[in-house]
Amino acid sequence: MPSGSADQLDDLRADLLETGYTTERLAEVLGPLASAALHRDQVLPVRRALAATSAPVSALVRLLVLGEEVPVADVAAAVPRTGVAGLLDLGLAVTDVEGAAETAGALLRGTCDLRPYGDDQHDWWLASDLSELALGEPLPTDHVLGVGGASTTLASWTPRPRVARALDLGTGCGVQAVHLSTHADRVVATDLSERALGYARFTALLNGIDLDLRGGSLLEPVAGERFDLVVSNPPFVITPRSPDVPLYEYRDGGAPGDAIVAGLVRDLGSVLAAGGIAQLLGNWELREDETWTDHVGAWLEGTGLDAWVIQREDQDVAEYAETWARDGGHRPGSAGFEDLYAAWLDDFAARGIERVGFGVITLQQPTTERDPFRYLEDLRGPVEQPAGPAILAGLRARTWLAEHTEAELLGTPWSVAPDVTEERVGRPGQPDPMVIQLRQGGGLRRPVRLDTVGAGLVGASDGELTPAQIVRGIAVLTEQSADDLEAQVVPTLRTLVADGLLQ
């Protein structure tokens, strides 16, 4: 693992910026084709793009991402302050040549993956173990993962209010912690792996971020403390308990089935401050005729926490086995792949598991004495990125609904959100539509089907009239009971408010 003094890291940071080792500059150098290939861990398009440029940043990509041997002169040109000797001292590269920094023709080889990462407002660098594309072989079980699909998903879906104390539970190389540093006064990051903590420490120092790093399992390092925001990409992969199946520290928590995620859901309330939010990813396994809402809903019983769980996808057990047998670097047709595949299928069959779901779990510690709310829903389509603002807005709306009466809901003047459009579908020549549907343009991009009364309610929601007033008007026009119409529209009204179509 790399390490260095503050002065060394200041020099390296300045070199990386001046050389253009940033997400924006790399996208320019590689182009869209190779950039997309790099995210899929495909090397050939990246090598072709690098061969076509003389930009000094290409030497850093070859050394610190692709794991290639790179001439000393090329590297020296890319990091003039740090120098080749500095890279060797930091532990970012090695060489077989004594005095390589002064030896023409000497080659350097990167020891870890160090690549740019950022969001719309920040540029960072994340250090982790060399990836499978650089190693060219299955990963070791203590591998520290860099930026993966799960970590980017969690970063996108995390709500980001300004908070005093935040916790990154199972930090790995520190992806979520660097995000938290932008809106939390203090960030605590934990991991069972000392190797992961070493990388997270280097990542934090290189980016000038102050992290409180602690070793230990799950919530043990923070027992008795409270946080306003907890984020976790836990080791949620369901792996057979077999001596022939490797357990990777970054994805396997050492417990059978989905017990790790279930336990976290049950225990997170102990570290959440009043009004505190927890955001995590998870897998859940499902038996024949078992619904995912019943399975995950059972985890929530007795927690006292508000919960909003969104299932994003599910797989049959064969798809799931294929995904995770490949994940460690084993490929169909390679030695051991069929054995791993069979071990997963045998484990699922022995326990009666037919499908595995994946989703995003949002929990909240209520601030008032009330029944916690529960929203468990399936949402497969594309959503606006990042999704975190929509999650925070939806959480606030659901909290308002839980803390207000039906009369207050009907007595509040709502207005239609500016990104909402209405679709009407009908047969040619028919006076009335067969389908009336609202569609949300941003956020979670909800479609909501309405009946004619619901459509009339939404159409008149201008921020001045209340639903109660609108319904009374509809009752007069249709010669129906206002009380009956109110009872009819309340469920739709709650849905529209919860999802932000009415504000």
NORPE-V147111 format. One record per residue. N is the residue number from 0. PHI is phi in radians with two decimals (NA if undefined). PSI is psi in degrees with one decimal (* if undefined). Layout:
n=N phi=PHI psi=PSI
n=N phi=PHI psi=PSI
//
This chain:
n=0 phi=NA psi=140.4
n=1 phi=-1.29 psi=154.0
n=2 phi=-2.82 psi=159.2
n=3 phi=-3.05 psi=173.7
n=4 phi=-1.37 psi=167.3
n=5 phi=-1.07 psi=-40.7
n=6 phi=-1.13 psi=-41.6
n=7 phi=-1.08 psi=-42.0
n=8 phi=-1.25 psi=-31.8
n=9 phi=-1.10 psi=-44.0
n=10 phi=-1.10 psi=-43.6
n=11 phi=-1.11 psi=-43.0
n=12 phi=-1.04 psi=-43.8
n=13 phi=-1.12 psi=-40.6
n=14 phi=-1.08 psi=-45.8
n=15 phi=-1.08 psi=-39.0
n=16 phi=-1.21 psi=-45.9
n=17 phi=-1.22 psi=-32.9
n=18 phi=-1.32 psi=-17.2
n=19 phi=1.52 psi=30.8
n=20 phi=-1.49 psi=67.0
n=21 phi=-2.26 psi=164.7
n=22 phi=-1.08 psi=-41.1
n=23 phi=-1.15 psi=-46.5
n=24 phi=-1.19 psi=-39.3
n=25 phi=-1.11 psi=-37.8
n=26 phi=-1.07 psi=-36.3
n=27 phi=-1.20 psi=-44.3
n=28 phi=-1.19 psi=-44.2
n=29 phi=-1.40 psi=-33.5
n=30 phi=1.45 psi=164.4
n=31 phi=-1.10 psi=-36.8
n=32 phi=-1.13 psi=-52.7
n=33 phi=-1.23 psi=-34.6
n=34 phi=-1.06 psi=-45.3
n=35 phi=-1.13 psi=-39.0
n=36 phi=-1.11 psi=-38.8
n=37 phi=-1.08 psi=-38.9
n=38 phi=-1.16 psi=-22.9
n=39 phi=-1.66 psi=6.7
n=40 phi=1.07 psi=38.0
n=41 phi=-1.86 psi=123.0
n=42 phi=-1.54 psi=-37.8
n=43 phi=-0.95 psi=-51.3
n=44 phi=-1.06 psi=-31.8
n=45 phi=-1.19 psi=-46.5
n=46 phi=-1.08 psi=-38.6
n=47 phi=-1.15 psi=-40.7
n=48 phi=-1.17 psi=-40.1
n=49 phi=-1.19 psi=-34.6
n=50 phi=-1.15 psi=-21.8
n=51 phi=-1.62 psi=5.3
n=52 phi=-2.27 psi=151.1
n=53 phi=-1.86 psi=9.2
n=54 phi=-1.07 psi=133.6
n=55 phi=-0.99 psi=-27.4
n=56 phi=-1.09 psi=-22.9
n=57 phi=-1.10 psi=-32.8
n=58 phi=-1.11 psi=-36.3
n=59 phi=-1.24 psi=-38.1
n=60 phi=-1.09 psi=-45.0
n=61 phi=-1.12 psi=-38.7
n=62 phi=-1.36 psi=-46.5
n=63 phi=-1.80 psi=-6.4
n=64 phi=-2.10 psi=-50.5
n=65 phi=-1.46 psi=-15.6
n=66 phi=1.24 psi=25.8
n=67 phi=-1.48 psi=162.3
n=68 phi=-1.43 psi=129.3
n=69 phi=-2.20 psi=134.8
n=70 phi=-0.99 psi=141.4
n=71 phi=-0.94 psi=-43.1
n=72 phi=-1.06 psi=-39.4
n=73 phi=-1.14 psi=-41.8
n=74 phi=-1.20 psi=-42.7
n=75 phi=-1.03 psi=-37.2
n=76 phi=-1.18 psi=-26.7
n=77 phi=-1.49 psi=-23.7
n=78 phi=-2.33 psi=68.3
n=79 phi=-1.11 psi=-35.8
n=80 phi=-1.25 psi=-47.9
n=81 phi=-1.24 psi=-44.2
n=82 phi=1.27 psi=166.3
n=83 phi=-1.11 psi=-41.8
n=84 phi=-1.06 psi=-37.3
n=85 phi=-1.16 psi=-41.1
n=86 phi=-1.08 psi=-41.1
n=87 phi=-1.13 psi=-41.1
n=88 phi=-1.19 psi=-35.9
n=89 phi=-1.23 psi=-15.8
n=90 phi=1.46 psi=17.2
n=91 phi=-1.52 psi=-13.6
n=92 phi=-2.63 psi=160.4
n=93 phi=-2.39 psi=164.2
n=94 phi=-2.64 psi=154.4
n=95 phi=-1.61 psi=-1.9
n=96 phi=-1.78 psi=123.4
n=97 phi=-1.20 psi=134.3
n=98 phi=1.16 psi=38.4
n=99 phi=-1.05 psi=-32.6
n=100 phi=-1.07 psi=-26.7
n=101 phi=-1.93 psi=8.2
n=102 phi=-1.83 psi=116.0
n=103 phi=-1.13 psi=136.8
n=104 phi=1.51 psi=-5.3
n=105 phi=-1.20 psi=152.8
n=106 phi=-2.05 psi=143.2
n=107 phi=-1.92 psi=150.2
n=108 phi=-2.27 psi=131.2
n=109 phi=-1.20 psi=145.6
n=110 phi=-1.74 psi=-16.8
n=111 phi=-2.62 psi=171.8
n=112 phi=-1.62 psi=122.4
n=113 phi=-2.31 psi=109.7
n=114 phi=-2.39 psi=155.5
n=115 phi=-1.19 psi=149.6
n=116 phi=-2.69 psi=148.0
n=117 phi=-3.03 psi=-179.2
n=118 phi=-2.21 psi=-162.4
n=119 phi=-1.13 psi=-20.8
n=120 phi=-2.12 psi=-6.4
n=121 phi=-2.38 psi=147.6
n=122 phi=-2.08 psi=127.2
n=123 phi=-2.26 psi=175.4
n=124 phi=-2.30 psi=134.3
n=125 phi=-2.01 psi=130.9
n=126 phi=-1.83 psi=137.3
n=127 phi=-2.74 psi=-179.1
n=128 phi=-1.20 psi=154.3
n=129 phi=-0.99 psi=139.2
n=130 phi=-1.35 psi=173.3
n=131 phi=-1.05 psi=-34.6
n=132 phi=-1.18 psi=-29.9
n=133 phi=-1.43 psi=-37.9
n=134 phi=-1.32 psi=-36.0
n=135 phi=1.23 psi=23.1
n=136 phi=-2.75 psi=167.4
n=137 phi=-0.98 psi=148.3
n=138 phi=-1.31 psi=148.5
n=139 phi=-1.23 psi=155.1
n=140 phi=-1.22 psi=-19.8
n=141 phi=-1.65 psi=17.9
n=142 phi=-0.99 psi=135.1
n=143 phi=-1.77 psi=114.4
n=144 phi=-1.32 psi=144.8
n=145 phi=-1.51 psi=-142.2
n=146 phi=-1.37 psi=117.2
n=147 phi=-2.09 psi=-179.5
n=148 phi=-1.06 psi=-40.3
n=149 phi=-1.16 psi=-40.8
n=150 phi=-1.18 psi=-38.1
n=151 phi=-1.23 psi=-34.9
n=152 phi=-1.06 psi=-49.0
n=153 phi=-1.10 psi=-42.8
n=154 phi=-1.05 psi=-39.3
n=155 phi=-1.20 psi=-39.5
n=156 phi=-1.52 psi=-4.7
n=157 phi=-1.35 psi=126.6
n=158 phi=-1.21 psi=144.9
n=159 phi=-2.25 psi=62.9
n=160 phi=-1.26 psi=158.3
n=161 phi=-1.22 psi=126.5
n=162 phi=-2.34 psi=160.6
n=163 phi=-1.42 psi=-47.3
n=164 phi=-2.29 psi=130.9
n=165 phi=-2.26 psi=151.8
n=166 phi=-2.22 psi=128.1
n=167 phi=-1.82 psi=104.9
n=168 phi=-1.61 psi=112.8
n=169 phi=1.39 psi=61.0
n=170 phi=-1.22 psi=-24.5
n=171 phi=1.06 psi=-129.3
n=172 phi=-1.41 psi=-3.2
n=173 phi=1.81 psi=17.5
n=174 phi=-0.99 psi=-53.9
n=175 phi=-1.22 psi=-31.5
n=176 phi=-1.12 psi=-40.0
n=177 phi=-1.16 psi=-35.3
n=178 phi=-1.12 psi=-45.2
n=179 phi=-1.07 psi=-31.0
n=180 phi=-1.09 psi=-18.1
n=181 phi=-1.42 psi=-15.3
n=182 phi=-2.49 psi=16.7
n=183 phi=-2.21 psi=137.8
n=184 phi=-1.20 psi=-34.2
n=185 phi=-2.44 psi=135.8
n=186 phi=-2.13 psi=123.6
n=187 phi=-1.81 psi=132.9
n=188 phi=-2.24 psi=130.9
n=189 phi=-2.16 psi=156.0
n=190 phi=-2.86 psi=147.0
n=191 phi=-1.28 psi=-27.3
n=192 phi=-1.51 psi=119.3
n=193 phi=-1.15 psi=-31.0
n=194 phi=-1.13 psi=-42.9
n=195 phi=-1.10 psi=-42.7
n=196 phi=-1.09 psi=-34.8
n=197 phi=-1.09 psi=-44.0
n=198 phi=-1.17 psi=-41.7
n=199 phi=-1.08 psi=-36.5
n=200 phi=-1.12 psi=-45.5
n=201 phi=-1.12 psi=-43.1
n=202 phi=-1.00 psi=-45.7
n=203 phi=-1.12 psi=-46.2
n=204 phi=-1.14 psi=-41.4
n=205 phi=-1.10 psi=-33.8
n=206 phi=-1.65 psi=3.9
n=207 phi=1.17 psi=35.1
n=208 phi=-1.90 psi=136.2
n=209 phi=-1.65 psi=109.2
n=210 phi=-2.02 psi=142.0
n=211 phi=-1.65 psi=98.1
n=212 phi=-1.66 psi=132.9
n=213 phi=-2.40 psi=139.4
n=214 phi=-1.64 psi=144.8
n=215 phi=2.60 psi=169.5
n=216 phi=-1.57 psi=126.0
n=217 phi=0.86 psi=-120.4
n=218 phi=-1.55 psi=-0.8
n=219 phi=-1.00 psi=-44.0
n=220 phi=-1.17 psi=-13.1
n=221 phi=-2.16 psi=19.5
n=222 phi=-0.99 psi=133.2
n=223 phi=1.51 psi=-5.1
n=224 phi=-1.76 psi=163.5
n=225 phi=-2.22 psi=144.4
n=226 phi=-2.32 psi=149.9
n=227 phi=-1.48 psi=-23.3
n=228 phi=-2.58 psi=127.6
n=229 phi=-2.10 psi=128.8
n=230 phi=-2.15 psi=136.5
n=231 phi=-2.62 psi=129.9
n=232 phi=-1.88 psi=80.1
n=233 phi=-1.30 psi=167.6
n=234 phi=-1.29 psi=79.5
n=235 phi=-1.61 psi=-3.2
n=236 phi=-1.18 psi=133.3
n=237 phi=-1.50 psi=108.8
n=238 phi=-2.09 psi=137.5
n=239 phi=-1.03 psi=139.8
n=240 phi=-1.47 psi=79.5
n=241 phi=-2.38 psi=138.0
n=242 phi=-1.11 psi=-18.1
n=243 phi=-1.55 psi=-5.1
n=244 phi=-1.88 psi=118.8
n=245 phi=-1.16 psi=142.2
n=246 phi=-1.85 psi=110.0
n=247 phi=-1.51 psi=129.0
n=248 phi=-1.05 psi=-32.8
n=249 phi=-1.32 psi=-13.1
n=250 phi=-2.31 psi=-16.3
n=251 phi=-1.99 psi=123.4
n=252 phi=-1.61 psi=1.1
n=253 phi=1.43 psi=12.4
n=254 phi=-2.13 psi=152.1
n=255 phi=-1.28 psi=152.5
n=256 phi=0.98 psi=-137.9
n=257 phi=-1.78 psi=27.9
n=258 phi=-1.12 psi=-32.7
n=259 phi=-1.08 psi=-50.3
n=260 phi=-1.19 psi=-41.8
n=261 phi=-1.02 psi=-43.3
n=262 phi=-1.13 psi=-39.8
n=263 phi=-1.10 psi=-45.2
n=264 phi=-1.02 psi=-41.1
n=265 phi=-1.26 psi=-28.0
n=266 phi=-1.80 psi=-15.1
n=267 phi=-1.11 psi=-26.2
n=268 phi=-1.01 psi=-25.4
n=269 phi=-1.23 psi=-16.5
n=270 phi=-2.06 psi=4.6
n=271 phi=-1.63 psi=127.0
n=272 phi=-1.23 psi=165.7
n=273 phi=-1.00 psi=126.4
n=274 phi=1.41 psi=-0.5
n=275 phi=-1.22 psi=150.0
n=276 phi=-2.06 psi=141.0
n=277 phi=-2.11 psi=136.4
n=278 phi=-2.27 psi=123.2
n=279 phi=-2.58 psi=161.6
n=280 phi=-1.75 psi=158.9
n=281 phi=-2.85 psi=158.5
n=282 phi=-1.91 psi=149.6
n=283 phi=-2.42 psi=137.6
n=284 phi=-1.72 psi=143.5
n=285 phi=-2.24 psi=132.4
n=286 phi=-1.57 psi=174.8
n=287 phi=-1.02 psi=133.0
n=288 phi=1.14 psi=14.3
n=289 phi=-1.74 psi=129.0
n=290 phi=-1.52 psi=147.9
n=291 phi=-1.17 psi=-30.4
n=292 phi=-1.17 psi=-37.2
n=293 phi=-1.18 psi=-41.9
n=294 phi=-1.13 psi=-52.1
n=295 phi=-1.26 psi=-34.9
n=296 phi=-1.02 psi=-33.1
n=297 phi=-1.14 psi=-29.9
n=298 phi=-1.14 psi=-28.7
n=299 phi=-1.46 psi=-17.2
n=300 phi=-1.06 psi=129.3
n=301 phi=1.45 psi=-3.2
n=302 phi=-1.37 psi=-27.6
n=303 phi=1.30 psi=8.6
n=304 phi=-1.70 psi=144.3
n=305 phi=-1.17 psi=147.2
n=306 phi=-2.51 psi=137.8
n=307 phi=-2.37 psi=107.1
n=308 phi=-2.03 psi=128.2
n=309 phi=-2.08 psi=116.8
n=310 phi=-1.45 psi=123.4
n=311 phi=-1.69 psi=-26.8
n=312 phi=-2.87 psi=164.8
n=313 phi=-2.52 psi=156.1
n=314 phi=-2.31 psi=149.8
n=315 phi=-1.30 psi=166.3
n=316 phi=-1.13 psi=-28.4
n=317 phi=-1.20 psi=-44.3
n=318 phi=-1.05 psi=-43.1
n=319 phi=-1.11 psi=-44.3
n=320 phi=-1.07 psi=-42.7
n=321 phi=-1.08 psi=-43.0
n=322 phi=-1.02 psi=-48.9
n=323 phi=-1.53 psi=-20.4
n=324 phi=-1.19 psi=-34.9
n=325 phi=-1.33 psi=-28.7
n=326 phi=-1.02 psi=-35.6
n=327 phi=-1.41 psi=1.8
n=328 phi=1.92 psi=0.7
n=329 phi=-1.49 psi=138.9
n=330 phi=-2.12 psi=147.7
n=331 phi=-0.89 psi=130.6
n=332 phi=1.62 psi=-13.9
n=333 phi=-1.46 psi=164.0
n=334 phi=-1.09 psi=127.0
n=335 phi=1.63 psi=-17.2
n=336 phi=-1.10 psi=-47.4
n=337 phi=-1.08 psi=-36.0
n=338 phi=-1.15 psi=-41.8
n=339 phi=-1.13 psi=-44.6
n=340 phi=-1.00 psi=-47.1
n=341 phi=-1.12 psi=-37.5
n=342 phi=-1.09 psi=-40.7
n=343 phi=-1.12 psi=-46.8
n=344 phi=-1.11 psi=-39.9
n=345 phi=-1.11 psi=-42.5
n=346 phi=-1.11 psi=-46.3
n=347 phi=-1.11 psi=-42.3
n=348 phi=-1.10 psi=-41.9
n=349 phi=-1.12 psi=-28.5
n=350 phi=-1.83 psi=4.5
n=351 phi=1.27 psi=27.0
n=352 phi=-1.56 psi=131.3
n=353 phi=-1.93 psi=-31.5
n=354 phi=-2.49 psi=161.0
n=355 phi=-2.30 psi=128.3
n=356 phi=-1.75 psi=157.2
n=357 phi=-2.34 psi=139.1
n=358 phi=-2.92 psi=-172.1
n=359 phi=-2.00 psi=128.9
n=360 phi=-1.98 psi=121.3
n=361 phi=-2.02 psi=124.4
n=362 phi=-2.12 psi=153.7
n=363 phi=-2.55 psi=138.1
n=364 phi=-1.50 psi=114.2
n=365 phi=-1.05 psi=152.1
n=366 phi=-1.75 psi=-7.9
n=367 phi=-2.24 psi=162.3
n=368 phi=-1.36 psi=103.7
n=369 phi=-2.81 psi=170.0
n=370 phi=-1.28 psi=134.5
n=371 phi=-1.19 psi=149.0
n=372 phi=-1.55 psi=156.8
n=373 phi=-2.39 psi=120.7
n=374 phi=-2.25 psi=112.9
n=375 phi=-2.15 psi=116.7
n=376 phi=-2.52 psi=157.7
n=377 phi=-1.78 psi=124.3
n=378 phi=-2.43 psi=106.0
n=379 phi=-1.76 psi=-25.6
n=380 phi=-1.33 psi=175.1
n=381 phi=-1.16 psi=147.9
n=382 phi=-2.22 psi=164.2
n=383 phi=-1.14 psi=140.7
n=384 phi=-1.96 psi=133.7
n=385 phi=-1.27 psi=155.2
n=386 phi=-1.55 psi=-11.3
n=387 phi=-0.95 psi=-44.8
n=388 phi=-1.03 psi=-37.5
n=389 phi=-1.20 psi=-37.3
n=390 phi=-1.13 psi=-44.3
n=391 phi=-1.12 psi=-43.8
n=392 phi=-1.11 psi=-42.1
n=393 phi=-1.14 psi=-35.8
n=394 phi=-1.16 psi=-41.9
n=395 phi=-1.13 psi=-41.7
n=396 phi=-1.14 psi=-41.7
n=397 phi=-1.16 psi=-34.5
n=398 phi=-1.15 psi=-43.0
n=399 phi=-1.03 psi=-45.0
n=400 phi=-1.09 psi=-37.4
n=401 phi=-1.23 psi=-24.3
n=402 phi=-1.79 psi=4.0
n=403 phi=-2.24 psi=153.3
n=404 phi=-1.43 psi=169.2
n=405 phi=-1.10 psi=-37.2
n=406 phi=-1.12 psi=-39.2
n=407 phi=-1.19 psi=-35.4
n=408 phi=-1.08 psi=-46.0
n=409 phi=-1.28 psi=-19.8
n=410 phi=-1.69 psi=6.4
n=411 phi=-1.76 psi=129.1
n=412 phi=-1.34 psi=111.2
n=413 phi=-1.74 psi=157.3
n=414 phi=-2.30 psi=154.2
n=415 phi=-1.30 psi=132.6
n=416 phi=-1.08 psi=146.7
n=417 phi=-1.16 psi=-17.7
n=418 phi=-1.65 psi=8.2
n=419 phi=-1.64 psi=132.7
n=420 phi=-2.14 psi=162.4
n=421 phi=-2.05 psi=136.4
n=422 phi=-2.06 psi=135.8
n=423 phi=-2.21 psi=130.4
n=424 phi=-2.17 psi=130.6
n=425 phi=-2.69 psi=171.7
n=426 phi=-1.39 psi=141.9
n=427 phi=-0.98 psi=133.3
n=428 phi=1.52 psi=-9.9
n=429 phi=-1.54 psi=139.1
n=430 phi=-1.26 psi=-30.5
n=431 phi=-1.94 psi=143.9
n=432 phi=-1.27 psi=150.4
n=433 phi=-1.41 psi=-31.9
n=434 phi=-2.39 psi=132.0
n=435 phi=-2.09 psi=124.8
n=436 phi=-2.43 psi=134.4
n=437 phi=-1.60 psi=147.3
n=438 phi=-2.35 psi=130.7
n=439 phi=-1.54 psi=125.1
n=440 phi=-1.36 psi=-30.4
n=441 phi=-2.05 psi=-159.7
n=442 phi=1.00 psi=-131.1
n=443 phi=-1.54 psi=3.1
n=444 phi=0.96 psi=54.2
n=445 phi=-1.29 psi=138.5
n=446 phi=-1.75 psi=134.1
n=447 phi=-2.27 psi=120.5
n=448 phi=-1.48 psi=138.3
n=449 phi=-2.12 psi=151.9
n=450 phi=-1.57 psi=-178.8
n=451 phi=-1.16 psi=-33.3
n=452 phi=-1.20 psi=-43.9
n=453 phi=-1.08 psi=-39.7
n=454 phi=-1.13 psi=-39.0
n=455 phi=-1.13 psi=-38.9
n=456 phi=-1.08 psi=-48.9
n=457 phi=-1.14 psi=-42.7
n=458 phi=-1.06 psi=-28.5
n=459 phi=-1.71 psi=0.4
n=460 phi=-1.42 psi=93.9
n=461 phi=-1.97 psi=9.5
n=462 phi=1.52 psi=-1.7
n=463 phi=-2.02 psi=-46.3
n=464 phi=-1.44 psi=142.2
n=465 phi=-1.53 psi=159.4
n=466 phi=-0.98 psi=-36.7
n=467 phi=-1.08 psi=-42.6
n=468 phi=-1.16 psi=-41.4
n=469 phi=-1.12 psi=-43.2
n=470 phi=-1.12 psi=-39.2
n=471 phi=-1.10 psi=-36.3
n=472 phi=-1.16 psi=-42.3
n=473 phi=-1.12 psi=-37.5
n=474 phi=-1.09 psi=-40.1
n=475 phi=-1.15 psi=-43.5
n=476 phi=-1.17 psi=-34.7
n=477 phi=-1.75 psi=-2.5
n=478 phi=0.98 psi=46.1
n=479 phi=-2.08 psi=167.8
n=480 phi=-1.28 psi=128.8
n=481 phi=-1.10 psi=-37.3
n=482 phi=-1.11 psi=-42.9
n=483 phi=-1.12 psi=-41.1
n=484 phi=-1.18 psi=-37.1
n=485 phi=-1.06 psi=-47.1
n=486 phi=-1.06 psi=-32.9
n=487 phi=-1.25 psi=-37.8
n=488 phi=-1.57 psi=-16.8
n=489 phi=-1.01 psi=-46.9
n=490 phi=-1.04 psi=-41.6
n=491 phi=-1.15 psi=-40.9
n=492 phi=-1.08 psi=-42.8
n=493 phi=-1.08 psi=-41.1
n=494 phi=-1.11 psi=-43.8
n=495 phi=-1.17 psi=-36.5
n=496 phi=-1.27 psi=-44.6
n=497 phi=-1.03 psi=-39.9
n=498 phi=-1.61 psi=1.5
n=499 phi=1.47 psi=10.5
n=500 phi=-1.31 psi=-29.8
n=501 phi=-1.98 psi=135.5
n=502 phi=-2.21 psi=*
//
